[in-house]
């Protein structure tokens, strides 16, 4: 996925909620027509059918009858089956503009990432066109994918029935959202972890091996290590002065705690705190990862030599000597290369928790 998620140039396609079993141009179907009568909320479920090598689509079909049994009396259940990259972004924006009460990401962290970006347009939150200034769309998650690292922060399992129970309870909190800006200054959003250099390069390669499930992270790490060199970087925290950090192996910016298939990389991050946790690994060799891998997965690595952690509202990261080849990713999706600025939008989205 490209880091600069440009909006489609075509005119906005209407996302009027259709009659039962009538697919719209975006693949959306609804259990009940509700365009003119919104006494019940419209809940849009955005499903990536190809997630987890096609398992997400199969699991969704099995889950849908249970979902209708639990939720049909309290909301209009609408589904959108995505057809490719960025489709989840587009359909989320249209659902919010058309007044949906909730948009639920069904899939792994990649689907989650796209849905989060759909809540924004040109750096600002998307708003419903005809529901008044007080209306907001709630963000939700049913984790069904290869990676569900964001869900781990809350101790959630991949049991979709548990996720439906959470949605049915309707308990909401204000969720922080991370913002990234590359050299073109166009904002891009993340909800979990953004990272730089080795881990981002490993994630880039891991995306090529997703057919192998969680082994993709192992294959990605092996390719990432090939030819890797630690690099000096400059950082600016909270708009202060630039300072140099030497021999950076990886720099991770966490809104939540986990990435890479269960590695607790930013262990004190809290997506309701209004801060981001930055963890910097310096001068790591390949054998350091082998020896300290259990600490990275357990979240006990902050006391290891060469590891430091700070809490920030913003951080800018650049190379000391520009090469243009230091990888940056967010939520496991390739963003681009340094320089990049990261910041947080506190309490930006209502979230079913």
C-alpha positions as CSV (number, residue, x, y, z in Angstrom):
1,X,0.0,0.0,0.0
2,X,1.3,3.4,-0.8
3,X,2.0,5.8,2.0
4,X,0.2,8.7,0.3
5,X,-3.3,7.5,0.1
6,X,-4.7,9.9,-2.5
7,X,-8.4,10.3,-2.7
8,X,-10.1,9.0,-5.8
9,X,-10.5,11.7,-8.5
10,X,-13.9,10.5,-9.5
11,X,-17.0,12.1,-8.1
12,X,-18.3,10.7,-4.8
13,X,-20.4,7.6,-5.3
14,X,-23.6,7.6,-3.3
15,X,-23.7,5.1,-0.5
16,X,-27.4,5.1,0.0
17,X,-28.2,2.0,2.0
18,X,-29.9,-0.3,-0.5
19,X,-32.8,-2.8,-0.1
20,X,-32.2,-6.2,1.3
21,X,-29.9,-8.3,-0.8
22,X,-29.5,-5.6,-3.5
23,X,-25.7,-4.9,-3.9
24,X,-24.6,-1.3,-4.5
25,X,-21.7,-0.3,-6.7
26,X,-19.5,-0.6,-3.6
27,X,-20.6,-4.1,-2.8
28,X,-22.8,-3.0,0.1
29,X,-25.9,-4.9,1.2
30,X,-28.3,-4.2,4.0
31,X,-30.8,-6.3,5.9
32,X,-33.4,-3.5,5.8
33,X,-33.8,-0.3,3.7
34,X,-33.1,2.6,6.0
35,X,-32.2,5.6,3.8
36,X,-35.3,7.5,4.8
37,X,-35.9,6.1,8.3
38,X,-33.0,6.1,10.6
39,X,-34.7,5.3,13.9
40,X,-32.3,2.3,14.1
41,X,-28.6,2.8,13.6
42,X,-26.8,1.7,10.4
43,X,-23.8,-0.5,11.1
44,X,-21.5,-1.0,8.2
45,X,-19.2,-4.1,8.3
46,X,-16.2,-3.7,6.0
47,X,-14.9,-7.2,5.1
48,X,-11.7,-8.1,3.4
49,X,-12.5,-11.5,2.0
50,X,-9.0,-12.3,0.9
51,X,-7.5,-11.7,4.3
52,X,-5.6,-14.6,5.9
53,X,-5.3,-16.3,2.5
54,X,-9.1,-16.3,2.1
55,X,-10.0,-17.5,5.6
56,X,-11.5,-14.1,6.5
57,X,-14.1,-14.3,3.8
58,X,-15.1,-17.9,4.7
59,X,-15.3,-17.0,8.4
60,X,-17.4,-14.0,7.7
61,X,-20.0,-16.1,5.8
62,X,-20.2,-18.4,8.8
63,X,-20.4,-15.5,11.2
64,X,-23.1,-13.5,9.4
65,X,-26.1,-15.6,10.6
66,X,-24.9,-15.2,14.3
67,X,-24.4,-11.5,13.7
68,X,-27.9,-11.0,12.4
69,X,-29.3,-13.0,15.4
70,X,-27.5,-10.8,17.9
71,X,-27.7,-7.4,16.3
72,X,-30.6,-7.3,13.8
73,X,-33.1,-6.0,16.4
74,X,-31.0,-3.0,17.3
75,X,-29.4,-1.9,14.1
76,X,-29.5,-2.2,10.3
77,X,-26.7,-4.6,9.4
78,X,-24.9,-3.6,6.2
79,X,-21.9,-5.4,4.7
80,X,-19.3,-4.3,2.2
81,X,-17.0,-6.9,0.7
82,X,-13.9,-5.1,-0.4
83,X,-12.5,-5.7,-3.8
84,X,-8.9,-4.5,-3.5
85,X,-6.4,-2.1,-2.0
86,X,-7.9,1.2,-0.7
87,X,-11.5,0.1,-1.2
88,X,-12.0,-0.1,2.5
89,X,-10.9,3.6,2.8
90,X,-13.4,4.7,0.1
91,X,-16.4,2.8,1.5
92,X,-15.7,4.0,5.0
93,X,-15.7,7.6,4.0
94,X,-18.9,7.2,2.0
95,X,-20.6,5.3,4.9
96,X,-19.7,8.1,7.3
97,X,-20.9,10.8,4.9
98,X,-24.2,9.0,4.5
99,X,-24.7,9.0,8.3
100,X,-23.7,5.4,9.4
101,X,-23.7,5.1,13.2
102,X,-20.8,2.6,13.1
103,X,-18.2,1.3,10.7
104,X,-16.7,-2.1,11.8
105,X,-13.5,-3.4,10.3
106,X,-13.6,-7.2,9.7
107,X,-10.2,-8.6,9.1
108,X,-6.6,-8.1,10.1
109,X,-4.5,-5.1,10.8
110,X,-4.4,-4.1,7.1
111,X,-8.2,-3.8,6.9
112,X,-8.2,-2.0,10.2
113,X,-5.6,0.5,8.9
114,X,-7.6,1.3,5.8
115,X,-10.8,1.8,7.8
116,X,-9.1,4.2,10.2
117,X,-7.8,6.2,7.2
118,X,-11.4,6.3,5.9
119,X,-12.4,8.3,9.0
120,X,-10.3,11.2,7.6
121,X,-10.2,13.3,4.4
122,X,-7.3,15.7,3.7
123,X,-6.3,15.6,7.3
124,X,-9.7,16.3,8.8
125,X,-12.4,14.0,10.2
126,X,-15.1,13.0,7.8
127,X,-18.6,14.1,8.8
128,X,-22.1,13.0,8.0
129,X,-23.7,15.3,5.4
130,X,-27.2,15.4,6.9
131,X,-27.1,14.3,10.6
132,X,-26.1,17.5,12.3
133,X,-22.8,18.5,14.1
134,X,-23.3,16.2,17.1
135,X,-23.5,13.0,15.1
136,X,-20.4,10.8,15.1
137,X,-19.7,7.4,13.6
138,X,-18.2,4.8,16.0
139,X,-15.3,2.7,14.9
140,X,-15.3,-1.1,15.7
141,X,-13.3,-4.2,15.1
142,X,-13.9,-7.9,14.5
143,X,-10.4,-9.3,14.2
144,X,-10.2,-12.0,11.5
145,X,-6.8,-12.0,9.8
146,X,-3.2,-13.1,9.7
147,X,-2.2,-10.4,12.1
148,X,-4.4,-9.0,14.8
149,X,-1.8,-7.1,16.8
150,X,-4.0,-4.1,17.7
151,X,-6.5,-6.4,19.4
152,X,-3.8,-7.9,21.6
153,X,-3.4,-4.5,23.4
154,X,-6.8,-5.0,24.9
155,X,-6.3,-8.7,25.6
156,X,-8.9,-9.7,22.9
157,X,-8.8,-13.1,21.2
158,X,-9.6,-13.7,17.6
159,X,-13.1,-15.0,18.6
160,X,-15.5,-13.0,16.5
161,X,-18.4,-13.9,18.8
162,X,-16.6,-12.0,21.6
163,X,-16.2,-9.0,19.3
164,X,-19.9,-9.1,18.4
165,X,-20.7,-9.1,22.2
166,X,-18.6,-6.0,22.6
167,X,-20.4,-4.2,19.8
168,X,-23.7,-5.2,21.2
169,X,-22.9,-3.8,24.6
170,X,-22.2,-0.5,23.0
171,X,-19.5,0.7,25.4
172,X,-17.4,3.4,23.8
173,X,-14.2,5.2,24.5
174,X,-12.3,8.0,22.7
175,X,-9.5,6.4,20.8
176,X,-6.2,8.2,20.0
177,X,-5.1,8.1,16.3
178,X,-1.5,8.5,15.1
179,X,-0.7,10.9,12.2
180,X,2.2,10.6,9.8
181,X,3.5,13.2,7.4
182,X,6.2,12.5,4.8
183,X,8.1,14.9,2.6
184,X,4.9,15.9,0.7
185,X,3.2,16.8,4.1
186,X,0.1,14.9,3.2
187,X,-1.3,13.3,6.4
188,X,-1.7,9.6,6.8
189,X,-3.2,7.9,9.8
190,X,-2.4,4.8,11.9
191,X,-3.9,3.2,15.0
192,X,-1.4,0.6,16.1
193,X,2.4,1.0,15.6
194,X,4.5,2.9,13.1
195,X,8.2,2.0,12.7
196,X,11.4,2.8,10.9
197,X,14.4,1.1,9.4
198,X,15.0,-2.7,10.1
199,X,11.5,-3.5,11.4
200,X,9.8,-1.5,8.6
201,X,12.0,-3.2,6.0
202,X,11.2,-6.6,7.5
203,X,7.5,-5.7,7.4
204,X,7.7,-4.7,3.8
205,X,9.2,-8.1,2.9
206,X,6.8,-9.9,5.2
207,X,3.9,-8.7,3.1
208,X,5.2,-10.7,0.2
209,X,4.9,-14.0,2.2
210,X,1.4,-13.6,3.8
211,X,0.4,-16.9,2.2
212,X,2.6,-18.6,4.9
213,X,0.6,-17.1,7.8
214,X,2.6,-15.9,10.8
215,X,5.7,-17.4,9.2
216,X,5.7,-14.3,6.9
217,X,7.2,-12.3,9.8
218,X,10.1,-14.8,10.0
219,X,10.8,-14.7,6.3
220,X,10.5,-10.9,6.3
221,X,13.0,-10.6,9.1
222,X,15.5,-12.8,7.3
223,X,15.3,-10.7,4.2
224,X,15.4,-7.5,6.2
225,X,18.6,-8.5,7.9
226,X,20.3,-9.1,4.5
227,X,22.6,-6.1,3.9
228,X,21.2,-4.2,6.9
229,X,23.3,-1.4,8.4
230,X,22.5,0.6,11.5
231,X,22.1,4.3,10.7
232,X,22.6,7.6,12.5
233,X,19.3,9.5,12.7
234,X,18.2,12.9,13.8
235,X,15.0,13.3,15.9
236,X,13.0,16.3,17.1
237,X,10.7,15.6,20.0
238,X,7.6,17.8,20.6
239,X,8.9,20.5,18.3
240,X,12.2,21.0,20.3
241,X,15.7,21.0,19.0
242,X,17.1,18.3,16.6
243,X,19.5,15.8,18.2
244,X,21.4,12.8,16.8
245,X,20.7,9.2,17.8
246,X,23.6,7.0,16.7
247,X,23.5,3.5,15.1
248,X,19.7,3.2,15.0
249,X,18.6,-0.4,14.3
250,X,14.8,0.3,14.5
251,X,12.7,3.1,15.9
252,X,9.1,2.3,16.8
253,X,6.2,4.7,17.5
254,X,3.4,3.0,19.4
255,X,-0.2,4.1,19.8
256,X,-0.8,0.5,21.0
257,X,1.6,-2.2,22.2
258,X,2.1,-5.0,19.6
259,X,3.3,-5.5,16.1
260,X,5.0,-8.2,13.9
261,X,2.7,-11.0,15.0
262,X,2.7,-10.6,18.7
263,X,6.0,-8.7,19.6
264,X,5.2,-6.3,22.5
265,X,7.5,-3.6,21.1
266,X,6.0,-0.5,22.8
267,X,4.9,-2.1,26.0
268,X,3.7,1.0,27.9
269,X,1.7,2.5,25.0
270,X,-1.9,3.3,25.7
271,X,-4.2,4.3,22.9
272,X,-6.4,6.4,25.3
273,X,-3.5,8.4,26.9
274,X,-3.0,11.2,24.4
275,X,0.7,10.2,23.9
276,X,2.7,8.0,21.7
277,X,5.5,5.7,23.1
278,X,8.7,5.8,21.1
279,X,11.1,2.9,21.5
280,X,14.6,3.1,19.9
281,X,16.9,0.1,19.4
282,X,20.5,1.1,18.9
283,X,23.5,-0.9,17.6
284,X,21.7,-4.3,17.5
285,X,23.4,-7.1,15.6
286,X,21.6,-10.1,14.2
287,X,22.6,-12.3,17.1
288,X,21.2,-9.7,19.6
289,X,17.7,-10.4,18.2
290,X,18.2,-14.1,18.6
291,X,19.4,-13.7,22.2
292,X,16.8,-11.0,23.2
293,X,13.8,-12.1,21.1
294,X,12.0,-13.5,24.1
295,X,12.3,-10.1,25.8
296,X,10.9,-8.3,22.8
297,X,7.9,-10.6,22.6
298,X,7.4,-10.4,26.4
299,X,7.7,-6.6,26.5
300,X,10.6,-6.7,29.0
301,X,13.2,-5.2,26.7
302,X,13.2,-1.6,27.9
303,X,15.9,-2.4,30.4
304,X,18.2,-4.0,27.8
305,X,21.3,-2.1,26.8
306,X,20.8,-0.2,23.6
307,X,17.0,0.2,24.1
308,X,15.5,3.5,25.2
309,X,11.9,4.7,25.5
310,X,10.2,8.1,25.6
311,X,6.6,9.4,25.5
312,X,5.8,12.1,23.0
313,X,3.0,14.0,21.4
314,X,5.1,14.4,18.3
315,X,8.4,13.3,16.9
316,X,10.2,14.1,13.6
317,X,12.8,11.6,12.3
318,X,15.3,12.2,9.5
319,X,18.6,10.8,8.3
320,X,21.9,12.5,9.2
321,X,23.1,11.7,5.7
322,X,20.2,11.5,3.3
323,X,20.0,8.3,1.3
324,X,16.3,8.1,0.7
325,X,16.2,4.4,1.5
326,X,15.2,4.1,5.2
327,X,11.9,2.3,5.2
328,X,8.9,3.6,7.1
329,X,5.7,1.6,7.8
330,X,2.5,1.9,9.9
331,X,0.2,-0.8,11.0
332,X,2.3,-3.3,8.9
333,X,1.7,-1.3,5.7
334,X,4.5,0.3,3.7
335,X,4.4,4.1,4.0
336,X,7.5,5.3,2.2
337,X,10.9,6.6,3.4
338,X,12.4,9.1,5.8
339,X,12.0,12.0,6.6
340,X,8.7,11.6,8.5
341,X,6.8,13.4,11.2
342,X,4.6,11.5,13.7
343,X,2.1,13.0,16.0
344,X,-1.1,12.0,17.9
345,X,-4.7,13.1,17.7
346,X,-6.0,12.5,21.2
347,X,-9.5,11.0,21.5
348,X,-10.1,11.4,17.7
349,X,-12.5,8.5,17.1
350,X,-15.3,6.9,19.2
351,X,-14.4,3.2,19.6
352,X,-16.3,0.1,20.7
353,X,-14.3,-1.4,23.5
